[in-house]
Amino acid sequence: MEVISIKAKKAINFLIDSLVNKYITKAKKDGHLKNSGNPFVMALLSDFEPILHNIHGLKTSLGSELEKIAEIIAIDRWGKDNVKRKIKRDVILPKSVYAEIDTILNRLSNAKTLSDYFAEKEKIKSVVQLSKAKNEATEAHKYEFDLEIYDKEKNKYYFLEMKGPDPNTTEVPGAKRRLLTQLAYGYAYTEAEDIDCPIAIYYNNKYPKPYKNPKMLGYFNPNGGILLHDDFWNFIGKDKKTYSELLNLFREYGKKNKKRIWDSFSGLMFTK
């Protein structure tokens, strides 16, 4: 039995098709005008560089589409009422909680300690509980969170930030702050039995070698703090076959549309 429903597959194929068509249209419109701006690459690969430039653009744009695909699969498997994406919240928390989040981030930023996911969870939880008992003053900050999933059977929330395997340096601590804030929000405002807040990484760009990006591993511990590659997709789909099924959707689309894609992209080549 297949994991991803027919309805979800249609929605995913629509997103893939829209992205490919966007770059085919862009390629026809821009022609040879766009390139990487690197004169050395242009000198070395002048005939092929426009194709490479458009493929790189498609690869970059795929990141935002993968976030939408994750939402489609999550709704399909967890239920629409239990999944939220791009949640904007005014998060009101005691000042001591925000201070603790700053302390954790500063220690990680200054490389004074490595991330200990479970210790961070317990620390945030205890500070939230203590501040409630003291009825402390609060402060509010606006945040947008990537994905929220509620497991009704376990009464458990999952708060996820979704990233590619090699994000910008400034993105990583920002994602860590949002996850710690969302964790504190969950402890303060929900009656959940448990809460998890891992960073979700769509794929391992070094596969089959281990994922060792120092920017990520400086802030997130693989032991609980990261959902990577197939683990992420299989979690979203609640089945170990989810990743392979999703990859096959992309593979089948590529086979079916290979000629159309090649005809459009190969026309960008400079010919003499």
N, C-alpha and C positions, 0 to 999 in steps of 0.2 A: 504494500500500500504506500502510495506517495505521500510525502509530508506536506508539501505546499499545494494548496487547493488550486483547482482550475481557475477560479476567480482571481486568486492572488497571482497566479502565473500570468494571466492576461494583463493585470495591472503592471507587473514587473516588465513584461515584454513591451508594453506601451512606453514605459520610461526609457528602456534601452533604445527603442526605435526613435523616440523623440531626441535623445542625445545624439545618436548617429546622424539623424537627418539634419540636426542643427549644424554639425560640422561638415556634412556634405554640402549644405547650402552655403556655409561660410567659405568653404574651399572654392566653390564656383564663383562666389562674389569677389573674394579677395585675390584669387588667382595667385600670382607669384609675388604679390606685393608684401606679404607678411613673411618674416623670417625671425630667427632667434636674436638677431642683432649682434651675433658673435662673428666677427670677420674671419676668424680662423676656421670656424666650423663651415662657414660659407665657402671659403677657399678650398677646403678639403672635400666637402660633400655638396658642392653647389647644385648638382643635378637632383639630389635627393632631399636637401634640407627643407624645402617647403612641405614635403610630406611629413618629415620628422617633426616639424614645428606643429603641424595640425594634430598629429597623433599625440604629442605631448599635451596639447591643449585639451584634447578629448580625455586623456588620462586624468588631468587635473580636475576637469569638470565632473568626472565620474564620482568623485568623493561626495558631493552633495546629493547625487542620485542614490548612492549606496545608503545614505541616511534615510532617504524616502523608502527605499526597498526594505530596510530593516523595519521601518514602521509598518509597511504592508504585511510582512511576515508575522510581526508581533501581534497585530490586530487579528490576523488569520488564526493564530494559535492560542492567544491569551484572551481574546475577546475585545471588542471595540471599547467597551466601558472601562477596561482595565489598562488601556494604553494611552499615553499622551506624549506628544512630541512638540518641541519648541515651546515649552511652558514659561510664560513670563510671570514672575512673582515679585511682590514686595516682601522681602523676608525680614520679619521683625524678630530679633533675637536679643537676649541679654548681652550687655557689653562684654561680660566676661567670656562669653562663648566666642564672640568675634575675636577677642584678644587671644584665646587659645588657638583659634584657627591661624592667626598671624604668627604665633609662636611655632606651631608645627611647620608652617611654610618657611619661616626664617631659618629654622634648623636645617631643613632640606635644601634651601637655596644656598646656605653657607657650607653645605656638605659636612655639617657637624654630626649628622646621623643619616642612616638609610631609612627608607620608609618601612614601617612595620604596620601593615594594614589593620590587623586585628587590635593592636595596641592603640592605634589612632581611633578606631571605632569606640573602644572602651573609654578612652579619654574624653572624647566628645560627648558621649552618653553621660558620663559622670558629671561633667561640667554643666550640661543642660539640667540634669536632675538637681544639682546643688543650687544652681541659680534660681530654679523654680521655688525651692524651699526658702530662699532668701528674698524672693520677690524683688529681684534686681531691676535697675533701670535698663531700658532696651534701646536699640537703635535699628534703623531700617535701611536696607540696601536693595536695589533693583537687580534682578538676575534673570537670565534666560537659560533654561536647562534643556538639554538635548532630548532625553527620553526617560519616561517614567513608566514602569510596569508594576502592576499590583497582582500578586498571587493570592487569590481569594481562599484557596484551599489551605495555604500555610499562613495566611494573614501576614504577608511579607511584602515589603516594597523593594524594588530595585530602581536605583537612580543611576543613569549612565550618561557619560560624555562619550561621544563617538569621534574618533580621529583616524587619519591615515597613519601609516607606520613611521613617517618622518615629518612631524609637524614643526612649525617655526618654534624657535627657542622660547618666545614669549607666550606661545599658546599653552605650553605644558603647565607652568605654575598657575595660569588662569583656570585651566581645567581642574587642577587639584583644588583650588580655592572653591570653585563652584560645587564640586563633589562633597567637600567637607561641609560647606554651607547647607547643601541639600540634605546631608546626613543629619546635621543638627536640626534642621527644619522637621525632618521626619520624626526625630525623637521628641521634639517639642510639640508637634501638632497632630500626630497620628497615634493610634492605639495598636500599631503593628507589633507583632511578636518579634520580628527581626527586620533589619534593613541592611541592604548591601549597596555599595556605591563604587563599582569598579570603572576604570577607564576601558572603553571598548575600542579595539584596533581592528579595522576591517580585514586586514591581511598582513602577513609577515613578508615583507619585501626581500627577505634573505632566505626564504624557505627553499630547501629543507633544513638549512642551518638555523640554529637557535636565534631568536630575536634578542639583539643586544644593543639597542639604541640607547646610548647613555643619557640623552635628554629625557627620555621616558623613564628609564630605570632609576634615575636620580630622584624621582618623585613618586613612582609607583612600584609596589612590590608584586612580582609575578605570583606570589603565594597569596591569592585572594584579591589583590588590587588590580589585576589586569584580566580582561577577556580578549584573547588574541586569536585571529585567523579563524579556523574551524570551530574553536571553542565558543567564540562569540556568536556565530551564525547558528550553531547547534543549540546554544542557550535560547536565542531568540525564537527558534523554531520548535523548541522543546523536544528535539529528536536528533540523534547522531547522524542522520542522513541529510539534514537540512543543507549543510554546506555543499555537499556533492551535488544535490539536486539543483541548487542555485547556480553553481558553476556550470552545470550541464545546460541550464537555460541560456546562459551567455554563449556557450559553445555552439549550441544548436542555432541560435540567432546568427552567429558569425558564419556558420556553414551555409545557411539559407541565403544570406545576403552578401556573401563573399564577392561575387562578381560586381554587384552594384557599388559596394564600398571601394573595391579596387579600381573600377572604372573612374570613379569620382576623384579618388586620391592620386591615382597615377597620372591623371591629367595635369597635376601640378608640377610634374617634373619639367625642368628646363631641358629642352632638346636642341641639338645643334644641327 
